Structure formats: C-alpha cells, structure tokens
Amino acid sequence: MAAEGAPPGRRPFTPGRIPSVAPWVAAGLGCSGALAAAVTRPDYARLAAAQDWPPFVLVSGLLLIGLVANQDGLFAAAGHLLARSARNGIVLYAGAVLLIATVTTLLNLDTSVAFLTPILVYTARSRGEGEAPLLYGCILLANAGSLLLPGSNLTNLIVLGEVHLSGGQFFRHMAPPGIAAILVTAVVVGVVHHRSLRATATVGENAGQPVFGVGLVAIAAATVLVLVLRSPALPVAAVGVAAVAIKARNWPGQARRALEVLGLPILIGLFGIAVALGTLGRAWSGPAELLHHLDTWATAAVAALLAVLVNNLPAASLLASRPPPRPFALLIGLNIGPNLFITGSLAWALWWRAARTAGARPTVSAAARVGLVAAPLAIAAALAILTV
C-alpha cells in the first residue's frame, strides 16, 4: 500500500533501498584520513573539525525535515499541482525550475534532489511527457541554485566558517549571482531538451492532499533560524529531530527511515575526508598562497576543477582552511562547478539513487553533456553579476 504523499501506484521513495558498498568504502576512507590527521597534527585536525562539523549537522537536520515534509505529502502535492496547472511542457518546466530553486534554497540541495527527483519523474510521466528536462534539470539546478542561503549547500557553511556572515548578509551578497546561475542553467537544460517540452497533456485528479502540519512548521522554523542565526546548525538539527519524533507516533519504523535518509556512511566519509584536507591546508601553505595569487575568475575555475577531482566538500575544507581572499568567487566555483561531472558533489549520488529508485535510467554521458555546457556559462554569469 502506498504511503501518504507517494504517487499513486508507486512505492514510496526510500533513499536507502538500493544497497551498495560504496558508502562504506567512503566511510572507511574518511575515518582513516581523519585519524591520520589527528595523529600527525592534532591541533590542526581539531581546528578543521571545528570548521567542518556545523555544515554536516545542519544538513542532517534539513534532511530530517525534508523526510517529514515528504511524508506529509507536501512535495507530492506540489508536483501534482504543477502537473495540473501547467498547460504545456514549457510552463511545466518553468514551474519545476521555481520548485527546485525554492526547495534547494530553504532545505538544502541534498534534500531537494533526494525528494524532488522521484516526484518530478512521476510528474512528467503522469502527463505522458519526456522526463529528461525535469530529471537532469533537478540535479543541475540544485547545484546551481545552492548559492542563495548558507544552509543551501554545505560548502557555504564551510567557507563561511572563516567569513562570519549572517544568513541575511549572505543572501544580499549571493542572491543576484545565484539567480543568474539558476536562469542560465535552466535555459541550457531547456534548450538541450526542448523537444520534450513541446507536449501538451492532462492529468487526473489528485490522489491525496498534503497535510499542513509538522513538516510545514519545521520548514518555516528552519528558514527563520538559518536567516537569523550565525550558527544555526544545532537549532535546525533539533527541529529536524523533533519533527521526526512527532511524526514517529503515526509512522512505525520512523527511526529506520531517518537513518536511511541521512545516509550516515557517506556523511561520515565526507566529513573525515574534509577534516583530513582541512588539516593539510593548515599545515601546508600552498593552497592559501595559490588563492592569493588568483583573481576572481581564476579562483572560481580552480574551485570548480578541485570540486570535480575530490568532491566540493573536501575541496571547500582545503581551500578555506585559511581565510580565502575571494570567498564568494570561491563558492561560485565550489557550488556550480560540480555540474561539470558527477563526482563534484554529494547531491549527485543522492540524485542518482533517487532517480533509479523512481524507475528512471539516467546516464553519466547525458548528464555530463548538459553539465559541461551549463556549468561554465552559469559560473561566468554568476561571476559577472558578482563583479558588478
């Protein structure tokens, strides 16, 4: 029997349903790296861990809030409303862009791709349209749209650990470049998949109504905390835990679902790698000296390439281990750069797993083909707005 908030005829999305040894390999590598850092340079390892733990705690809280919002049917209702109100594929795509950008901004890009990907796939299928624009647009727009609030991407908080801005101050700096990146990425995805956007379709009546309760309240509370507090990680995590605990009264097995959504092996692995590279960046002045010799455009380019090579979270820890001279250009490269290839961010792994669970069959070549065009153009647009 389908769970509340799941599309009719489909099993509810559970991010941990596909077994893999890769997360445990990542956890082993991360723990080994963190242990080596703690043994060789305990003072620097302690500083790196202090800089890196708040983002991981924050995203854990946001993922838990996303789980509750999904169980309340908020995401499914948004997708069905979008499918019913869109008269054609172009309007549907425009609405999806707005939905992805909003959820990414408020609940983090990892939450966005984990829960919106299956909803958008089902939305496209319910209209009899091609799913490619919504499928690939979800991950590319989530990465590009994660520049608006500190909690939208873990890299924002890692870099902000040395910049000390409130959520409101960050938004004022990064909203214009972030919106430019979203628009450029949306246009590129739309142009590449324009044939799938021409269809006009109809859908049936909504199978279920969203519950405006715990999930919505938790989203509102998390948004306020991220905007107001300089260090919102623990309060947001507390909101997420409280929301899951309240929901557990009506959802047996809620603790297991929460652990699946969190994907702790991957989070632990990335945290350990980030601590190891953060320790390296403090012990070795090479990364800091490199950034001081680069201009705004070169800073973003180096950040984008390093994100693809080692993932953007460890890259952020390495490049921001000392106060970066151009933190906003650094973030543009770290956040949008992962669209160049699937190794760039944790969101790619969550998106791939969510898409396969929904029955979609994404390919690396198709994603890279769009990303290799969209990422450089979006980075250029964001940097142009930033410099102005």
HELIX and SHEET records of a PDB file:
HELIX    1   1 ALA A   22  THR A   40  1                                  19    
HELIX    2   2 PRO A   42  GLN A   71  1                                  30    
HELIX    3   3 LEU A   74  SER A   85  1                                  12    
HELIX    4   4 GLY A   89  LEU A  107  1                                  19    
HELIX    5   5 LEU A  109  SER A  126  1                                  18    
HELIX    6   6 ALA A  132  ALA A  144  1                                  13    
HELIX    7   7 PRO A  150  SER A  152  5                                   3    
HELIX    8   8 LEU A  154  LEU A  160  1                                   7    
HELIX    9   9 GLY A  167  VAL A  192  1                                  26    
HELIX   10  10 HIS A  194  LEU A  197  5                                   4    
HELIX   11  11 VAL A  214  VAL A  228  1                                  15    
HELIX   12  12 ALA A  233  LYS A  247  1                                  15    
HELIX   13  13 GLN A  254  LEU A  262  1                                   9    
HELIX   14  14 LEU A  264  ALA A  283  1                                  20    
HELIX   15  15 GLY A  286  HIS A  292  1                                   7    
HELIX   16  16 THR A  296  VAL A  310  1                                  15    
HELIX   17  17 ASN A  312  LEU A  319  1                                   8    
HELIX   18  18 PRO A  327  ILE A  336  1                                  10    
HELIX   19  19 GLY A  337  LEU A  340  5                                   4    
HELIX   20  20 LEU A  346  THR A  357  1                                  12    
HELIX   21  21 VAL A  364  THR A  387  1                                  24    
END                                                                             
